[in-house]
Amino acid sequence: MKLKDLCVLDVACCHRETTIAEAARLIRLHHTGDLIVVDESSGVPEPVGIITDRDIVMEVIARSRDPDNTLVGEIMAHPLVVASASEDVATAIERMRAHGVRRLPIIDDKGALVGIFTLDDLYRVLADHTAALAAIVTKGHTKESRQRR
């Protein structure tokens, strides 16, 4: 399966100049745990970093920094690990493992952000496949028991 078929297309984003207070509001508004930091100076949203709710707690709140005067660009994780929309899931999993990341922004061939693939998305895919396998086993047992009556 290709990432373009599995990724979430509605990505919550912000800019380096966004305050941490505003980033926290955006995370709450979008019901997500992260924001992709984009640079749109080239005319397309190019992902340049990521900030998570945990980053806000650990780097701002726990250090008593002012969220109204601290900018996302000061604490965002970068450089960013990204994946191409045309990549398969196995390649994405290996990249996530190699870099120790739970989220992969997905880009098109021009480098523009088109989606995000997360560990939670992978769990959903695996759960669907596991359920399908269980259904095969159940159906096989049912079919066999009916044939042997």
C-alpha positions in Angstrom: 0.0 0.0 0.0 1.1 3.5 -0.8 1.3 6.3 1.8 -0.9 8.5 -0.4 -3.7 6.0 0.2 -3.3 5.8 4.0 -2.2 9.2 5.1 -4.4 11.8 6.8 -4.8 14.7 4.3 -6.1 17.3 6.7 -2.9 18.3 8.4 -2.8 20.8 11.2 0.0 23.3 10.4 1.6 26.5 11.7 4.6 28.7 11.0 7.9 29.3 12.8 6.6 32.7 13.9 3.5 31.2 15.6 3.6 31.6 19.4 3.5 28.5 21.6 0.2 29.8 23.1 -1.4 29.9 19.6 0.2 26.5 18.7 -1.5 25.0 21.8 -4.8 26.4 20.7 -4.4 25.0 17.2 -3.5 21.5 18.7 -6.7 21.7 20.8 -8.8 23.0 17.9 -7.7 20.2 15.5 -7.8 17.5 18.2 -4.3 16.4 17.4 -1.0 15.9 19.2 1.2 17.8 16.7 1.5 20.6 14.2 3.6 20.5 11.1 5.6 23.7 10.8 5.6 24.9 7.2 7.4 27.5 5.2 5.3 28.9 2.3 7.8 31.3 0.9 8.1 29.3 -2.3 4.3 29.3 -2.8 3.7 25.8 -1.5 3.6 24.6 2.1 7.0 22.9 2.6 7.3 21.1 5.9 10.3 22.3 7.9 9.7 21.1 11.4 7.2 19.6 13.8 6.0 20.5 17.3 4.1 18.2 19.6 2.0 18.7 22.7 4.8 17.0 24.6 7.3 19.6 23.2 5.2 22.4 24.6 5.0 20.8 28.0 8.7 19.8 28.2 10.3 22.8 26.5 8.0 25.6 27.5 5.8 24.8 30.5 8.3 22.8 32.4 11.0 25.4 31.9 8.7 28.3 32.9 9.0 30.0 29.5 6.2 32.4 28.5 4.0 30.7 25.9 2.9 34.1 24.6 6.5 35.1 23.9 8.1 31.9 22.8 7.9 31.0 19.1 7.4 27.6 17.5 10.6 28.0 15.6 12.5 28.1 18.9 11.5 24.7 20.0 10.4 22.8 16.9 12.1 19.5 16.0 14.1 19.8 12.8 15.4 18.7 10.4 12.2 16.9 9.7 12.0 13.3 8.6 9.5 13.1 5.7 8.3 10.5 3.2 7.0 10.7 -0.4 3.3 10.1 -1.2 4.4 7.3 -3.6 6.3 5.3 -1.0 5.0 2.1 0.3 4.1 1.5 3.9 7.1 -0.9 4.5 9.5 1.8 3.5 7.8 4.3 5.8 7.9 1.9 8.7 11.6 1.3 8.2 12.2 5.1 8.1 10.2 5.7 11.2 12.1 2.9 13.0 15.5 4.2 11.8 14.8 7.7 12.9 12.8 6.9 16.0 9.8 9.0 14.9 6.1 8.4 15.3 4.9 10.9 12.6 5.9 11.3 9.0 4.8 14.3 7.0 4.0 13.2 3.5 5.2 15.3 0.6 4.5 15.4 -3.2 7.2 15.5 -5.9 7.5 19.3 -5.5 8.2 19.0 -1.7 4.7 20.3 -0.8 3.0 18.9 2.3 0.1 16.7 1.3 -0.6 14.6 4.4 0.8 12.9 7.5 1.2 9.3 8.4 1.4 8.4 12.0 2.0 5.4 14.2 -1.7 5.5 15.0 -2.6 5.3 11.3 -0.4 2.2 11.1 -2.1 0.6 14.1 -5.4 1.1 12.4 -4.2 -0.6 9.2 -2.8 -3.5 11.2 -6.0 -3.8 13.2 -8.0 -4.0 10.0 -5.7 -6.6 8.5 -5.7 -8.6 11.8 -9.6 -8.5 11.8 -9.6 -9.7 8.2 -7.3 -12.6 9.0 -9.5 -13.6 12.0 -12.5 -13.5 9.8 -10.8 -15.9 7.4 -10.0 -18.3 10.2 -13.6 -18.1 11.6 -15.1 -18.6 8.2 -12.8 -21.6 7.5 -13.8 -23.3 10.8 -17.5 -22.7 10.1 -17.3 -24.0 6.6 -15.3 -27.1 7.8 -17.8 -27.9 10.6 -20.8 -27.6 8.2 -19.1 -30.0 5.7 -18.3 -32.6 8.3 -21.9 -32.9 9.7 
